[in-house]
Each structure stands twice: as C-alpha cells, then as structure tokens.
Amino acid sequence: MTLPITPESSAAVDAAIMSRRSLRAFSPAAVPRQTIEDILSVAARAPSGVNTQPWKVTVLTGAAKDSLSQKILAAHDANAAAGSTGADVGEYDYYPTEWVSPYLERRRKVGWDLYGLLGIAKTDKARMHAQHGRNYRFFDAPVGMIFTIDRLLRQGSWLDYGMFLQNIMVAARGRGLDTCPQAAFIGFHKVIADHLALPAGEMVVCGMSLGYADEAAVENRLVTEREPVASFARFSE
C-alpha cells in the first residue's frame, strides 16, 4: 500500500532528517521494546539489491548491554596500558589509510569542536582515552545495537546496509529519540564476536546507541557543519 504524501508529512520527514545528530550523552529513560521493534520494522523497508536485505541486528539492553560494555572497556584499557592504539585492527577499513584535504580538515574540526565543548586539551591523553571509552558504554544510552553482515556479501550489500542504518536513525527521530552510529566498535570485533557468539560467517559492521537525549550534557550542543549543495552537486541540462 502506498501512503499519501502531503506537505505536512514531507515536512515531518525533513524535520526528522535535519534534526538527526550523533549524540554522545543519553538519558537513562527506557525505550519500550515495541518502539524498538517498530523502528527496525520501518528501517527494513530500505532498498537492497535483488531484495537481499543484508542486515542483522543484535539489540542490547540492561545487563546484556552492560556485560558487553565491560568486556570491551577492559580490552580498551588494557590496550592503552600496553601502549597500543586501544583497539584491534578492524576487519574492514572504515576510514582512509591516508587523510587528504578536505577530509582531513573536516575530521580535525569535528574532533576538536567536541573536545573544546568538553574542555579536553590536545595534550590530555587520559581524558581523550576516557572520552573514547564512552563509545563502548553506548554513551549511557538504554539501548545498544550491534550490526553484522554475512562475509560472503559484497560492496553493494554494504551500500544497502547504509540505507538501513539511516532509516533507523530517521525513524528514531520521528519518535523523539536520538542515536549515535559508532564505527568505534569494529576495533573490538573479536570481543564482540566471542561475547555474542556470532557465527563464523558474520562480521561486525558497526554499533549504534539509541535513546533519549541528555538535554543537560554539554557535548550534545555539538552540531556539525554541512557543505552547501553547490559544493558537491553537478547539474547537467
């Protein structure tokens, strides 16, 4: 069934997209399971090549979420104490191996804008480590999600997966919830795979925090910039 599109519904969709931000502090208020299921059901309408629907989701709440967080944080701290980067090598490269302009400048800006709000100096490695570790507590959100994909699927399915993830974030905003998609989890794919007993044929794509914003948290004032359409679009007539 095709739902009718009205100016009001278009405005609501635009508002959900435009108000989506990656929050880094959440209220402990619980999210009903039915709401989570509704969001995932809507998100599953994402397109996928020949309807492969490559997404697999593990939803974590309560003790299950805390248990995984504790294991990852222990590994995060142990790696840092040993002088490593604090994470294992991921199973895929999310970021480029060499940063060039303009991506380098954008990356630096969002990092220092966040640390500036939090009052973390460039030389304060301990606070940087602690802030990065908040990823693995899902920024105190009541819901954490780990996304996985079958290893045999190729690049096209990963593109499809991105549309599914975006649908989750937009559907969450439409219900007054916020999210934070997190590539940070891929560095601890071994811990995650072991803890969740993932089949050998599955690999970790990313994690995501889901919940209600902590309105008092200073880090949630961060609003990242976007380039104007004229800077990235070419029109040929």
Secondary structure as the mmCIF struct_conf table of DSSP 4:
data_model
#
loop_
_struct_conf.conf_type_id
_struct_conf.id
_struct_conf.beg_label_comp_id
_struct_conf.beg_label_asym_id
_struct_conf.beg_label_seq_id
_struct_conf.end_label_comp_id
_struct_conf.end_label_asym_id
_struct_conf.end_label_seq_id
HELX_LH_PP_P HELX_LH_PP_P1 THR A 2 PRO A 4
HELX_RH_AL_P HELX_RH_AL_P1 PRO A 7 MET A 18
TURN_TY1_P TURN_TY1_P1 SER A 19 SER A 19
STRN STRN1 SER A 22 SER A 22
BEND BEND1 ARG A 24 ARG A 24
STRN STRN2 PHE A 26 PHE A 26
HELX_RH_AL_P HELX_RH_AL_P2 ARG A 33 ALA A 43
TURN_TY1_P TURN_TY1_P2 ALA A 44 ARG A 45
BEND BEND2 ALA A 46 ALA A 46
HELX_RH_3T_P HELX_RH_3T_P1 GLY A 49 ASN A 51
STRN STRN3 LYS A 56 THR A 61
HELX_RH_AL_P HELX_RH_AL_P3 GLY A 62 ALA A 81
TURN_TY1_P TURN_TY1_P3 ALA A 82 GLY A 83
BEND BEND3 SER A 84 SER A 84
BEND BEND4 GLY A 86 ALA A 87
HELX_LH_PP_P HELX_LH_PP_P2 ASP A 88 GLY A 90
BEND BEND5 GLU A 91 TYR A 92
BEND BEND6 TYR A 94 TYR A 95
BEND BEND7 THR A 97 GLU A 98
TURN_TY1_P TURN_TY1_P4 SER A 101 PRO A 102
HELX_RH_AL_P HELX_RH_AL_P4 TYR A 103 LEU A 118
TURN_TY1_P TURN_TY1_P5 GLY A 119 GLY A 119
TURN_TY1_P TURN_TY1_P6 LYS A 122 THR A 123
HELX_RH_AL_P HELX_RH_AL_P5 LYS A 125 GLY A 133
HELX_RH_3T_P HELX_RH_3T_P2 ARG A 134 ASP A 140
BEND BEND8 PRO A 142 PRO A 142
STRN STRN4 VAL A 143 ASP A 150
TURN_TY1_P TURN_TY1_P7 ARG A 151 LEU A 152
HELX_RH_AL_P HELX_RH_AL_P6 GLN A 155 ARG A 173
TURN_TY1_P TURN_TY1_P8 GLY A 174 GLY A 176
STRN STRN5 ASP A 178 GLN A 182
HELX_RH_3T_P HELX_RH_3T_P3 ALA A 183 PHE A 188
HELX_RH_AL_P HELX_RH_AL_P7 HIS A 189 LEU A 196
TURN_TY1_P TURN_TY1_P9 ALA A 197 ALA A 197
TURN_TY1_P TURN_TY1_P10 ALA A 200 GLY A 201
STRN STRN6 GLU A 202 GLY A 211
STRN STRN7 ALA A 213 ALA A 213
TURN_TY1_P TURN_TY1_P11 GLU A 215 ALA A 216
HELX_RH_3T_P HELX_RH_3T_P4 VAL A 218 ARG A 221
HELX_RH_AL_P HELX_RH_AL_P8 VAL A 229 PHE A 232
#
